[in-house]
Amino acid sequence: LQVYRDLFFNSLEGLLAGNFPIIRRILDGGRWQALVRDFYREHRCATPIFPELPREFLQYLQLRGVRSADPPWLLELAHYEWVELALDL
């Protein structure tokens, strides 16, 4: 079961890293992975469509709010990166 859990997490992390590259670069590896793991664990996605997960991640960030360890502009940057992707598609 751990193998499948790791495969899914790595796929999800790779997808989100590709859609939020600046956030991925700004947050160190441990903080980024913790954020993705929290999203995976806490957020109930409204869509089963894999390409729509970046929008779900943005909604997760908005619902969770900015935490003390986060840069204060994290939500704005996430929104900018998501809009950039949406316009590109």
PyMOL Python script that loads the backbone (N, CA, C, O; Angstrom):
from pymol import cmd

cmd.read_pdbstr("""\
ATOM      1  N   LEU A   1       0.826  -1.196   0.000  1.00  0.00           N
ATOM      2  CA  LEU A   1       0.000   0.000   0.000  1.00  0.00           C
ATOM      3  C   LEU A   1       0.870   1.259   0.000  1.00  0.00           C
ATOM      4  O   LEU A   1       0.526   2.258  -0.633  1.00  0.00           O
ATOM      5  N   GLN A   2       1.999   1.205   0.714  1.00  0.00           N
ATOM      6  CA  GLN A   2       2.891   2.363   0.775  1.00  0.00           C
ATOM      7  C   GLN A   2       3.429   2.727  -0.612  1.00  0.00           C
ATOM      8  O   GLN A   2       3.604   3.905  -0.924  1.00  0.00           O
ATOM      9  N   VAL A   3       3.688   1.722  -1.435  1.00  0.00           N
ATOM     10  CA  VAL A   3       4.186   1.978  -2.791  1.00  0.00           C
ATOM     11  C   VAL A   3       3.166   2.785  -3.578  1.00  0.00           C
ATOM     12  O   VAL A   3       3.528   3.761  -4.237  1.00  0.00           O
ATOM     13  N   TYR A   4       1.899   2.395  -3.520  1.00  0.00           N
ATOM     14  CA  TYR A   4       0.857   3.115  -4.254  1.00  0.00           C
ATOM     15  C   TYR A   4       0.629   4.507  -3.676  1.00  0.00           C
ATOM     16  O   TYR A   4       0.374   5.457  -4.416  1.00  0.00           O
ATOM     17  N   ARG A   5       0.718   4.625  -2.377  1.00  0.00           N
ATOM     18  CA  ARG A   5       0.574   5.937  -1.742  1.00  0.00           C
ATOM     19  C   ARG A   5       1.686   6.872  -2.207  1.00  0.00           C
ATOM     20  O   ARG A   5       1.436   8.034  -2.528  1.00  0.00           O
ATOM     21  N   ASP A   6       2.916   6.357  -2.242  1.00  0.00           N
ATOM     22  CA  ASP A   6       4.050   7.164  -2.709  1.00  0.00           C
ATOM     23  C   ASP A   6       3.914   7.528  -4.174  1.00  0.00           C
ATOM     24  O   ASP A   6       4.218   8.657  -4.561  1.00  0.00           O
ATOM     25  N   LEU A   7       3.460   6.589  -4.999  1.00  0.00           N
ATOM     26  CA  LEU A   7       3.270   6.880  -6.425  1.00  0.00           C
ATOM     27  C   LEU A   7       2.232   7.979  -6.629  1.00  0.00           C
ATOM     28  O   LEU A   7       2.436   8.895  -7.425  1.00  0.00           O
ATOM     29  N   PHE A   8       1.126   7.883  -5.908  1.00  0.00           N
ATOM     30  CA  PHE A   8       0.100   8.903  -6.052  1.00  0.00           C
ATOM     31  C   PHE A   8       0.599  10.253  -5.565  1.00  0.00           C
ATOM     32  O   PHE A   8       0.406  11.268  -6.234  1.00  0.00           O
ATOM     33  N   PHE A   9       1.242  10.268  -4.397  1.00  0.00           N
ATOM     34  CA  PHE A   9       1.745  11.530  -3.870  1.00  0.00           C
ATOM     35  C   PHE A   9       2.758  12.151  -4.820  1.00  0.00           C
ATOM     36  O   PHE A   9       2.702  13.354  -5.073  1.00  0.00           O
ATOM     37  N   ASN A  10       3.679  11.358  -5.348  1.00  0.00           N
ATOM     38  CA  ASN A  10       4.689  11.893  -6.263  1.00  0.00           C
ATOM     39  C   ASN A  10       4.060  12.432  -7.539  1.00  0.00           C
ATOM     40  O   ASN A  10       4.517  13.440  -8.077  1.00  0.00           O
ATOM     41  N   SER A  11       3.007  11.764  -8.032  1.00  0.00           N
ATOM     42  CA  SER A  11       2.298  12.279  -9.214  1.00  0.00           C
ATOM     43  C   SER A  11       1.616  13.610  -8.904  1.00  0.00           C
ATOM     44  O   SER A  11       1.691  14.558  -9.686  1.00  0.00           O
ATOM     45  N   LEU A  12       0.959  13.664  -7.763  1.00  0.00           N
ATOM     46  CA  LEU A  12       0.281  14.898  -7.347  1.00  0.00           C
ATOM     47  C   LEU A  12       1.286  16.020  -7.123  1.00  0.00           C
ATOM     48  O   LEU A  12       1.071  17.146  -7.569  1.00  0.00           O
ATOM     49  N   GLU A  13       2.373  15.721  -6.440  1.00  0.00           N
ATOM     50  CA  GLU A  13       3.401  16.731  -6.173  1.00  0.00           C
ATOM     51  C   GLU A  13       4.018  17.235  -7.468  1.00  0.00           C
ATOM     52  O   GLU A  13       4.269  18.431  -7.611  1.00  0.00           O
ATOM     53  N   GLY A  14       4.263  16.339  -8.404  1.00  0.00           N
ATOM     54  CA  GLY A  14       4.820  16.745  -9.690  1.00  0.00           C
ATOM     55  C   GLY A  14       3.866  17.623 -10.486  1.00  0.00           C
ATOM     56  O   GLY A  14       4.286  18.603 -11.103  1.00  0.00           O
ATOM     57  N   LEU A  15       2.593  17.277 -10.473  1.00  0.00           N
ATOM     58  CA  LEU A  15       1.591  18.086 -11.172  1.00  0.00           C
ATOM     59  C   LEU A  15       1.514  19.483 -10.562  1.00  0.00           C
ATOM     60  O   LEU A  15       1.520  20.477 -11.288  1.00  0.00           O
ATOM     61  N   LEU A  16       1.442  19.564  -9.248  1.00  0.00           N
ATOM     62  CA  LEU A  16       1.343  20.868  -8.590  1.00  0.00           C
ATOM     63  C   LEU A  16       2.627  21.672  -8.740  1.00  0.00           C
ATOM     64  O   LEU A  16       2.574  22.890  -8.908  1.00  0.00           O
ATOM     65  N   ALA A  17       3.774  21.013  -8.682  1.00  0.00           N
ATOM     66  CA  ALA A  17       5.058  21.713  -8.868  1.00  0.00           C
ATOM     67  C   ALA A  17       5.143  22.306 -10.264  1.00  0.00           C
ATOM     68  O   ALA A  17       5.690  23.394 -10.444  1.00  0.00           O
ATOM     69  N   GLY A  18       4.607  21.603 -11.249  1.00  0.00           N
ATOM     70  CA  GLY A  18       4.604  22.115 -12.618  1.00  0.00           C
ATOM     71  C   GLY A  18       3.667  23.287 -12.818  1.00  0.00           C
ATOM     72  O   GLY A  18       3.898  24.137 -13.679  1.00  0.00           O
ATOM     73  N   ASN A  19       2.597  23.334 -12.015  1.00  0.00           N
ATOM     74  CA  ASN A  19       1.619  24.411 -12.137  1.00  0.00           C
ATOM     75  C   ASN A  19       1.894  25.592 -11.222  1.00  0.00           C
ATOM     76  O   ASN A  19       1.412  26.699 -11.463  1.00  0.00           O
ATOM     77  N   PHE A  20       2.661  25.357 -10.184  1.00  0.00           N
ATOM     78  CA  PHE A  20       3.022  26.409  -9.237  1.00  0.00           C
ATOM     79  C   PHE A  20       4.543  26.416  -9.056  1.00  0.00           C
ATOM     80  O   PHE A  20       5.034  26.223  -7.943  1.00  0.00           O
ATOM     81  N   PRO A  21       5.290  26.636 -10.142  1.00  0.00           N
ATOM     82  CA  PRO A  21       6.753  26.503 -10.069  1.00  0.00           C
ATOM     83  C   PRO A  21       7.427  27.547  -9.178  1.00  0.00           C
ATOM     84  O   PRO A  21       8.443  27.254  -8.547  1.00  0.00           O
ATOM     85  N   ILE A  22       6.884  28.740  -9.120  1.00  0.00           N
ATOM     86  CA  ILE A  22       7.519  29.781  -8.308  1.00  0.00           C
ATOM     87  C   ILE A  22       7.323  29.465  -6.827  1.00  0.00           C
ATOM     88  O   ILE A  22       8.253  29.594  -6.031  1.00  0.00           O
ATOM     89  N   ILE A  23       6.120  29.053  -6.466  1.00  0.00           N
ATOM     90  CA  ILE A  23       5.868  28.676  -5.073  1.00  0.00           C
ATOM     91  C   ILE A  23       6.748  27.492  -4.702  1.00  0.00           C
ATOM     92  O   ILE A  23       7.309  27.456  -3.607  1.00  0.00           O
ATOM     93  N   ARG A  24       6.873  26.540  -5.588  1.00  0.00           N
ATOM     94  CA  ARG A  24       7.715  25.366  -5.341  1.00  0.00           C
ATOM     95  C   ARG A  24       9.170  25.771  -5.103  1.00  0.00           C
ATOM     96  O   ARG A  24       9.848  25.222  -4.234  1.00  0.00           O
ATOM     97  N   ARG A  25       9.631  26.737  -5.888  1.00  0.00           N
ATOM     98  CA  ARG A  25      11.013  27.203  -5.749  1.00  0.00           C
ATOM     99  C   ARG A  25      11.215  28.003  -4.466  1.00  0.00           C
ATOM    100  O   ARG A  25      12.257  27.896  -3.820  1.00  0.00           O
ATOM    101  N   ILE A  26      10.218  28.805  -4.101  1.00  0.00           N
ATOM    102  CA  ILE A  26      10.343  29.676  -2.933  1.00  0.00           C
ATOM    103  C   ILE A  26      10.305  28.877  -1.629  1.00  0.00           C
ATOM    104  O   ILE A  26      11.104  29.106  -0.722  1.00  0.00           O
ATOM    105  N   LEU A  27       9.367  27.941  -1.555  1.00  0.00           N
ATOM    106  CA  LEU A  27       9.286  27.120  -0.341  1.00  0.00           C
ATOM    107  C   LEU A  27      10.367  26.057  -0.425  1.00  0.00           C
ATOM    108  O   LEU A  27      10.553  25.433  -1.470  1.00  0.00           O
ATOM    109  N   ASP A  28      11.071  25.854   0.660  1.00  0.00           N
ATOM    110  CA  ASP A  28      12.092  24.814   0.624  1.00  0.00           C
ATOM    111  C   ASP A  28      11.408  23.456   0.472  1.00  0.00           C
ATOM    112  O   ASP A  28      10.198  23.340   0.661  1.00  0.00           O
ATOM    113  N   GLY A  29      12.170  22.457   0.140  1.00  0.00           N
ATOM    114  CA  GLY A  29      11.620  21.140  -0.157  1.00  0.00           C
ATOM    115  C   GLY A  29      10.694  20.591   0.910  1.00  0.00           C
ATOM    116  O   GLY A  29       9.633  20.053   0.596  1.00  0.00           O
ATOM    117  N   GLY A  30      11.086  20.722   2.165  1.00  0.00           N
ATOM    118  CA  GLY A  30      10.263  20.204   3.256  1.00  0.00           C
ATOM    119  C   GLY A  30       8.952  20.943   3.424  1.00  0.00           C
ATOM    120  O   GLY A  30       7.917  20.321   3.662  1.00  0.00           O
ATOM    121  N   ARG A  31       8.979  22.257   3.304  1.00  0.00           N
ATOM    122  CA  ARG A  31       7.745  23.054   3.449  1.00  0.00           C
ATOM    123  C   ARG A  31       6.796  22.795   2.291  1.00  0.00           C
ATOM    124  O   ARG A  31       5.585  22.691   2.485  1.00  0.00           O
ATOM    125  N   TRP A  32       7.353  22.690   1.071  1.00  0.00           N
ATOM    126  CA  TRP A  32       6.525  22.418  -0.098  1.00  0.00           C
ATOM    127  C   TRP A  32       5.863  21.042   0.039  1.00  0.00           C
ATOM    128  O   TRP A  32       4.658  20.908  -0.170  1.00  0.00           O
ATOM    129  N   GLN A  33       6.643  20.039   0.384  1.00  0.00           N
ATOM    130  CA  GLN A  33       6.080  18.696   0.512  1.00  0.00           C
ATOM    131  C   GLN A  33       5.053  18.622   1.632  1.00  0.00           C
ATOM    132  O   GLN A  33       4.051  17.919   1.498  1.00  0.00           O
ATOM    133  N   ALA A  34       5.276  19.322   2.720  1.00  0.00           N
ATOM    134  CA  ALA A  34       4.301  19.349   3.814  1.00  0.00           C
ATOM    135  C   ALA A  34       2.997  19.997   3.355  1.00  0.00           C
ATOM    136  O   ALA A  34       1.913  19.536   3.713  1.00  0.00           O
ATOM    137  N   LEU A  35       3.099  21.057   2.568  1.00  0.00           N
ATOM    138  CA  LEU A  35       1.917  21.732   2.043  1.00  0.00           C
ATOM    139  C   LEU A  35       1.132  20.800   1.121  1.00  0.00           C
ATOM    140  O   LEU A  35      -0.092  20.719   1.218  1.00  0.00           O
ATOM    141  N   VAL A  36       1.826  20.101   0.233  1.00  0.00           N
ATOM    142  CA  VAL A  36       1.156  19.168  -0.682  1.00  0.00           C
ATOM    143  C   VAL A  36       0.542  18.010   0.096  1.00  0.00           C
ATOM    144  O   VAL A  36      -0.572  17.585  -0.210  1.00  0.00           O
ATOM    145  N   ARG A  37       1.249  17.498   1.090  1.00  0.00           N
ATOM    146  CA  ARG A  37       0.702  16.400   1.906  1.00  0.00           C
ATOM    147  C   ARG A  37      -0.543  16.850   2.668  1.00  0.00           C
ATOM    148  O   ARG A  37      -1.504  16.091   2.794  1.00  0.00           O
ATOM    149  N   ASP A  38      -0.526  18.074   3.171  1.00  0.00           N
ATOM    150  CA  ASP A  38      -1.694  18.601   3.872  1.00  0.00           C
ATOM    151  C   ASP A  38      -2.866  18.741   2.906  1.00  0.00           C
ATOM    152  O   ASP A  38      -4.001  18.417   3.257  1.00  0.00           O
ATOM    153  N   PHE A  39      -2.602  19.219   1.700  1.00  0.00           N
ATOM    154  CA  PHE A  39      -3.647  19.303   0.671  1.00  0.00           C
ATOM    155  C   PHE A  39      -4.211  17.923   0.388  1.00  0.00           C
ATOM    156  O   PHE A  39      -5.428  17.750   0.334  1.00  0.00           O
ATOM    157  N   TYR A  40      -3.353  16.953   0.209  1.00  0.00           N
ATOM    158  CA  TYR A  40      -3.754  15.578  -0.087  1.00  0.00           C
ATOM    159  C   TYR A  40      -4.602  15.008   1.055  1.00  0.00           C
ATOM    160  O   TYR A  40      -5.584  14.306   0.811  1.00  0.00           O
ATOM    161  N   ARG A  41      -4.229  15.304   2.271  1.00  0.00           N
ATOM    162  CA  ARG A  41      -4.898  14.740   3.435  1.00  0.00           C
ATOM    163  C   ARG A  41      -6.189  15.491   3.791  1.00  0.00           C
ATOM    164  O   ARG A  41      -7.186  14.858   4.139  1.00  0.00           O
ATOM    165  N   GLU A  42      -6.188  16.817   3.710  1.00  0.00           N
ATOM    166  CA  GLU A  42      -7.278  17.615   4.262  1.00  0.00           C
ATOM    167  C   GLU A  42      -8.335  18.072   3.263  1.00  0.00           C
ATOM    168  O   GLU A  42      -9.498  18.231   3.635  1.00  0.00           O
ATOM    169  N   HIS A  43      -7.963  18.284   2.018  1.00  0.00           N
ATOM    170  CA  HIS A  43      -8.900  18.885   1.058  1.00  0.00           C
ATOM    171  C   HIS A  43      -9.735  17.816   0.370  1.00  0.00           C
ATOM    172  O   HIS A  43      -9.199  16.815  -0.105  1.00  0.00           O
ATOM    173  N   ARG A  44     -11.015  18.021   0.318  1.00  0.00           N
ATOM    174  CA  ARG A  44     -11.922  17.119  -0.392  1.00  0.00           C
ATOM    175  C   ARG A  44     -12.206  17.717  -1.754  1.00  0.00           C
ATOM    176  O   ARG A  44     -12.985  18.661  -1.879  1.00  0.00           O
ATOM    177  N   CYS A  45     -11.575  17.165  -2.765  1.00  0.00           N
ATOM    178  CA  CYS A  45     -11.718  17.694  -4.123  1.00  0.00           C
ATOM    179  C   CYS A  45     -13.140  17.492  -4.635  1.00  0.00           C
ATOM    180  O   CYS A  45     -13.788  16.486  -4.347  1.00  0.00           O
ATOM    181  N   ALA A  46     -13.603  18.466  -5.396  1.00  0.00           N
ATOM    182  CA  ALA A  46     -14.942  18.406  -5.973  1.00  0.00           C
ATOM    183  C   ALA A  46     -14.921  17.824  -7.373  1.00  0.00           C
ATOM    184  O   ALA A  46     -15.976  17.652  -7.983  1.00  0.00           O
ATOM    185  N   THR A  47     -13.751  17.518  -7.890  1.00  0.00           N
ATOM    186  CA  THR A  47     -13.642  16.992  -9.245  1.00  0.00           C
ATOM    187  C   THR A  47     -12.675  15.815  -9.278  1.00  0.00           C
ATOM    188  O   THR A  47     -11.661  15.821  -8.581  1.00  0.00           O
ATOM    189  N   PRO A  48     -12.985  14.810 -10.082  1.00  0.00           N
ATOM    190  CA  PRO A  48     -12.045  13.703 -10.259  1.00  0.00           C
ATOM    191  C   PRO A  48     -11.086  13.931 -11.428  1.00  0.00           C
ATOM    192  O   PRO A  48     -10.262  13.067 -11.728  1.00  0.00           O
ATOM    193  N   ILE A  49     -11.185  15.067 -12.078  1.00  0.00           N
ATOM    194  CA  ILE A  49     -10.396  15.350 -13.274  1.00  0.00           C
ATOM    195  C   ILE A  49      -9.021  15.876 -12.858  1.00  0.00           C
ATOM    196  O   ILE A  49      -8.904  16.940 -12.250  1.00  0.00           O
ATOM    197  N   PHE A  50      -7.989  15.108 -13.198  1.00  0.00           N
ATOM    198  CA  PHE A  50      -6.629  15.407 -12.754  1.00  0.00           C
ATOM    199  C   PHE A  50      -6.144  16.802 -13.158  1.00  0.00           C
ATOM    200  O   PHE A  50      -5.531  17.477 -12.331  1.00  0.00           O
ATOM    201  N   PRO A  51      -6.391  17.270 -14.399  1.00  0.00           N
ATOM    202  CA  PRO A  51      -5.917  18.616 -14.773  1.00  0.00           C
ATOM    203  C   PRO A  51      -6.583  19.755 -14.011  1.00  0.00           C
ATOM    204  O   PRO A  51      -6.104  20.887 -14.068  1.00  0.00           O
ATOM    205  N   GLU A  52      -7.669  19.486 -13.304  1.00  0.00           N
ATOM    206  CA  GLU A  52      -8.325  20.535 -12.527  1.00  0.00           C
ATOM    207  C   GLU A  52      -7.818  20.612 -11.091  1.00  0.00           C
ATOM    208  O   GLU A  52      -8.294  21.433 -10.307  1.00  0.00           O
ATOM    209  N   LEU A  53      -6.856  19.764 -10.745  1.00  0.00           N
ATOM    210  CA  LEU A  53      -6.307  19.781  -9.384  1.00  0.00           C
ATOM    211  C   LEU A  53      -5.621  21.098  -9.020  1.00  0.00           C
ATOM    212  O   LEU A  53      -5.676  21.486  -7.853  1.00  0.00           O
ATOM    213  N   PRO A  54      -4.974  21.812  -9.958  1.00  0.00           N
ATOM    214  CA  PRO A  54      -4.408  23.115  -9.575  1.00  0.00           C
ATOM    215  C   PRO A  54      -5.468  24.086  -9.049  1.00  0.00           C
ATOM    216  O   PRO A  54      -5.203  24.845  -8.117  1.00  0.00           O
ATOM    217  N   ARG A  55      -6.663  24.066  -9.640  1.00  0.00           N
ATOM    218  CA  ARG A  55      -7.740  24.930  -9.142  1.00  0.00           C
ATOM    219  C   ARG A  55      -8.172  24.482  -7.744  1.00  0.00           C
ATOM    220  O   ARG A  55      -8.459  25.309  -6.878  1.00  0.00           O
ATOM    221  N   GLU A  56      -8.214  23.177  -7.537  1.00  0.00           N
ATOM    222  CA  GLU A  56      -8.544  22.649  -6.211  1.00  0.00           C
ATOM    223  C   GLU A  56      -7.477  23.057  -5.184  1.00  0.00           C
ATOM    224  O   GLU A  56      -7.798  23.376  -4.039  1.00  0.00           O
ATOM    225  N   PHE A  57      -6.208  23.041  -5.605  1.00  0.00           N
ATOM    226  CA  PHE A  57      -5.126  23.448  -4.711  1.00  0.00           C
ATOM    227  C   PHE A  57      -5.269  24.919  -4.328  1.00  0.00           C
ATOM    228  O   PHE A  57      -5.058  25.293  -3.174  1.00  0.00           O
ATOM    229  N   LEU A  58      -5.627  25.742  -5.298  1.00  0.00           N
ATOM    230  CA  LEU A  58      -5.858  27.163  -5.019  1.00  0.00           C
ATOM    231  C   LEU A  58      -7.014  27.328  -4.038  1.00  0.00           C
ATOM    232  O   LEU A  58      -6.917  28.129  -3.109  1.00  0.00           O
ATOM    233  N   GLN A  59      -8.101  26.590  -4.224  1.00  0.00           N
ATOM    234  CA  GLN A  59      -9.226  26.658  -3.295  1.00  0.00           C
ATOM    235  C   GLN A  59      -8.812  26.200  -1.897  1.00  0.00           C
ATOM    236  O   GLN A  59      -9.226  26.782  -0.895  1.00  0.00           O
ATOM    237  N   TYR A  60      -7.995  25.154  -1.844  1.00  0.00           N
ATOM    238  CA  TYR A  60      -7.486  24.681  -0.557  1.00  0.00           C
ATOM    239  C   TYR A  60      -6.698  25.785   0.153  1.00  0.00           C
ATOM    240  O   TYR A  60      -6.887  26.019   1.346  1.00  0.00           O
ATOM    241  N   LEU A  61      -5.828  26.451  -0.578  1.00  0.00           N
ATOM    242  CA  LEU A  61      -5.030  27.524   0.028  1.00  0.00           C
ATOM    243  C   LEU A  61      -5.923  28.653   0.530  1.00  0.00           C
ATOM    244  O   LEU A  61      -5.671  29.225   1.591  1.00  0.00           O
ATOM    245  N   GLN A  62      -6.962  28.971  -0.230  1.00  0.00           N
ATOM    246  CA  GLN A  62      -7.867  30.037   0.189  1.00  0.00           C
ATOM    247  C   GLN A  62      -8.640  29.645   1.443  1.00  0.00           C
ATOM    248  O   GLN A  62      -8.830  30.475   2.332  1.00  0.00           O
ATOM    249  N   LEU A  63      -9.087  28.396   1.529  1.00  0.00           N
ATOM    250  CA  LEU A  63      -9.842  27.936   2.689  1.00  0.00           C
ATOM    251  C   LEU A  63      -8.966  27.809   3.936  1.00  0.00           C
ATOM    252  O   LEU A  63      -9.415  28.089   5.047  1.00  0.00           O
ATOM    253  N   ARG A  64      -7.731  27.392   3.746  1.00  0.00           N
ATOM    254  CA  ARG A  64      -6.831  27.198   4.894  1.00  0.00           C
ATOM    255  C   ARG A  64      -6.300  28.522   5.406  1.00  0.00           C
ATOM    256  O   ARG A  64      -5.956  28.641   6.582  1.00  0.00           O
ATOM    257  N   GLY A  65      -6.229  29.517   4.537  1.00  0.00           N
ATOM    258  CA  GLY A  65      -5.727  30.825   4.928  1.00  0.00           C
ATOM    259  C   GLY A  65      -4.213  30.843   5.051  1.00  0.00           C
ATOM    260  O   GLY A  65      -3.555  29.807   4.953  1.00  0.00           O
ATOM    261  N   VAL A  66      -3.682  32.007   5.262  1.00  0.00           N
ATOM    262  CA  VAL A  66      -2.235  32.176   5.390  1.00  0.00           C
ATOM    263  C   VAL A  66      -1.846  31.828   6.820  1.00  0.00           C
ATOM    264  O   VAL A  66      -2.441  32.322   7.777  1.00  0.00           O
ATOM    265  N   ARG A  67      -0.862  30.991   6.947  1.00  0.00           N
ATOM    266  CA  ARG A  67      -0.366  30.598   8.270  1.00  0.00           C
ATOM    267  C   ARG A  67       0.934  31.317   8.553  1.00  0.00           C
ATOM    268  O   ARG A  67       1.544  31.888   7.649  1.00  0.00           O
ATOM    269  N   SER A  68       1.350  31.290   9.774  1.00  0.00           N
ATOM    270  CA  SER A  68       2.518  32.074  10.186  1.00  0.00           C
ATOM    271  C   SER A  68       3.794  31.671   9.449  1.00  0.00           C
ATOM    272  O   SER A  68       4.661  32.518   9.230  1.00  0.00           O
ATOM    273  N   ALA A  69       3.931  30.414   9.065  1.00  0.00           N
ATOM    274  CA  ALA A  69       5.134  29.973   8.361  1.00  0.00           C
ATOM    275  C   ALA A  69       5.089  30.314   6.869  1.00  0.00           C
ATOM    276  O   ALA A  69       6.098  30.196   6.175  1.00  0.00           O
ATOM    277  N   ASP A  70       3.925  30.733   6.379  1.00  0.00           N
ATOM    278  CA  ASP A  70       3.759  31.051   4.956  1.00  0.00           C
ATOM    279  C   ASP A  70       4.223  32.465   4.657  1.00  0.00           C
ATOM    280  O   ASP A  70       4.128  33.349   5.508  1.00  0.00           O
ATOM    281  N   PRO A  71       4.728  32.681   3.438  1.00  0.00           N
ATOM    282  CA  PRO A  71       4.937  34.074   3.013  1.00  0.00           C
ATOM    283  C   PRO A  71       3.570  34.775   2.976  1.00  0.00           C
ATOM    284  O   PRO A  71       2.582  34.149   2.592  1.00  0.00           O
ATOM    285  N   PRO A  72       3.488  36.035   3.356  1.00  0.00           N
ATOM    286  CA  PRO A  72       2.183  36.711   3.423  1.00  0.00           C
ATOM    287  C   PRO A  72       1.493  36.847   2.063  1.00  0.00           C
ATOM    288  O   PRO A  72       0.287  37.083   2.007  1.00  0.00           O
ATOM    289  N   TRP A  73       2.229  36.703   0.988  1.00  0.00           N
ATOM    290  CA  TRP A  73       1.685  36.856  -0.358  1.00  0.00           C
ATOM    291  C   TRP A  73       1.459  35.517  -1.046  1.00  0.00           C
ATOM    292  O   TRP A  73       1.296  35.473  -2.265  1.00  0.00           O
ATOM    293  N   LEU A  74       1.445  34.436  -0.295  1.00  0.00           N
ATOM    294  CA  LEU A  74       1.305  33.098  -0.888  1.00  0.00           C
ATOM    295  C   LEU A  74       0.022  32.953  -1.697  1.00  0.00           C
ATOM    296  O   LEU A  74       0.055  32.422  -2.807  1.00  0.00           O
ATOM    297  N   LEU A  75      -1.105  33.414  -1.166  1.00  0.00           N
ATOM    298  CA  LEU A  75      -2.378  33.285  -1.889  1.00  0.00           C
ATOM    299  C   LEU A  75      -2.374  34.074  -3.195  1.00  0.00           C
ATOM    300  O   LEU A  75      -2.859  33.588  -4.217  1.00  0.00           O
ATOM    301  N   GLU A  76      -1.840  35.263  -3.165  1.00  0.00           N
ATOM    302  CA  GLU A  76      -1.811  36.077  -4.374  1.00  0.00           C
ATOM    303  C   GLU A  76      -0.917  35.446  -5.441  1.00  0.00           C
ATOM    304  O   GLU A  76      -1.263  35.436  -6.622  1.00  0.00           O
ATOM    305  N   LEU A  77       0.221  34.926  -5.021  1.00  0.00           N
ATOM    306  CA  LEU A  77       1.118  34.272  -5.978  1.00  0.00           C
ATOM    307  C   LEU A  77       0.476  33.008  -6.542  1.00  0.00           C
ATOM    308  O   LEU A  77       0.586  32.743  -7.739  1.00  0.00           O
ATOM    309  N   ALA A  78      -0.188  32.230  -5.697  1.00  0.00           N
ATOM    310  CA  ALA A  78      -0.862  31.022  -6.173  1.00  0.00           C
ATOM    311  C   ALA A  78      -1.949  31.381  -7.176  1.00  0.00           C
ATOM    312  O   ALA A  78      -2.101  30.709  -8.196  1.00  0.00           O
ATOM    313  N   HIS A  79      -2.697  32.427  -6.893  1.00  0.00           N
ATOM    314  CA  HIS A  79      -3.740  32.855  -7.825  1.00  0.00           C
ATOM    315  C   HIS A  79      -3.136  33.299  -9.152  1.00  0.00           C
ATOM    316  O   HIS A  79      -3.650  32.957 -10.217  1.00  0.00           O
ATOM    317  N   TYR A  80      -2.061  34.051  -9.089  1.00  0.00           N
ATOM    318  CA  TYR A  80      -1.391  34.506 -10.308  1.00  0.00           C
ATOM    319  C   TYR A  80      -0.915  33.313 -11.143  1.00  0.00           C
ATOM    320  O   TYR A  80      -1.131  33.273 -12.354  1.00  0.00           O
ATOM    321  N   GLU A  81      -0.270  32.347 -10.491  1.00  0.00           N
ATOM    322  CA  GLU A  81       0.228  31.190 -11.237  1.00  0.00           C
ATOM    323  C   GLU A  81      -0.915  30.363 -11.816  1.00  0.00           C
ATOM    324  O   GLU A  81      -0.800  29.835 -12.922  1.00  0.00           O
ATOM    325  N   TRP A  82      -2.015  30.247 -11.079  1.00  0.00           N
ATOM    326  CA  TRP A  82      -3.162  29.500 -11.582  1.00  0.00           C
ATOM    327  C   TRP A  82      -3.804  30.213 -12.779  1.00  0.00           C
ATOM    328  O   TRP A  82      -4.155  29.568 -13.767  1.00  0.00           O
ATOM    329  N   VAL A  83      -3.956  31.530 -12.693  1.00  0.00           N
ATOM    330  CA  VAL A  83      -4.535  32.291 -13.799  1.00  0.00           C
ATOM    331  C   VAL A  83      -3.649  32.184 -15.035  1.00  0.00           C
ATOM    332  O   VAL A  83      -4.147  32.040 -16.151  1.00  0.00           O
ATOM    333  N   GLU A  84      -2.354  32.254 -14.838  1.00  0.00           N
ATOM    334  CA  GLU A  84      -1.415  32.128 -15.948  1.00  0.00           C
ATOM    335  C   GLU A  84      -1.616  30.776 -16.646  1.00  0.00           C
ATOM    336  O   GLU A  84      -1.631  30.712 -17.875  1.00  0.00           O
ATOM    337  N   LEU A  85      -1.767  29.722 -15.888  1.00  0.00           N
ATOM    338  CA  LEU A  85      -1.998  28.396 -16.452  1.00  0.00           C
ATOM    339  C   LEU A  85      -3.359  28.330 -17.155  1.00  0.00           C
ATOM    340  O   LEU A  85      -3.460  27.818 -18.270  1.00  0.00           O
ATOM    341  N   ALA A  86      -4.399  28.847 -16.503  1.00  0.00           N
ATOM    342  CA  ALA A  86      -5.739  28.820 -17.084  1.00  0.00           C
ATOM    343  C   ALA A  86      -5.784  29.556 -18.411  1.00  0.00           C
ATOM    344  O   ALA A  86      -6.410  29.081 -19.359  1.00  0.00           O
ATOM    345  N   LEU A  87      -5.137  30.699 -18.494  1.00  0.00           N
ATOM    346  CA  LEU A  87      -5.107  31.457 -19.745  1.00  0.00           C
ATOM    347  C   LEU A  87      -4.315  30.727 -20.819  1.00  0.00           C
ATOM    348  O   LEU A  87      -4.655  30.791 -22.001  1.00  0.00           O
ATOM    349  N   ASP A  88      -3.276  30.045 -20.416  1.00  0.00           N
ATOM    350  CA  ASP A  88      -2.459  29.282 -21.366  1.00  0.00           C
ATOM    351  C   ASP A  88      -3.249  28.126 -21.966  1.00  0.00           C
ATOM    352  O   ASP A  88      -3.094  27.803 -23.144  1.00  0.00           O
ATOM    353  N   LEU A  89      -4.104  27.501 -21.143  1.00  0.00           N
ATOM    354  CA  LEU A  89      -4.906  26.376 -21.641  1.00  0.00           C
ATOM    355  C   LEU A  89      -6.057  26.878 -22.493  1.00  0.00           C
ATOM    356  O   LEU A  89      -6.844  26.079 -23.002  1.00  0.00           O
TER     357      LEU A  89
END
""", "prot")
cmd.dss("prot")
cmd.show_as("cartoon", "prot")
cmd.util.cbc("prot")
cmd.orient("prot")
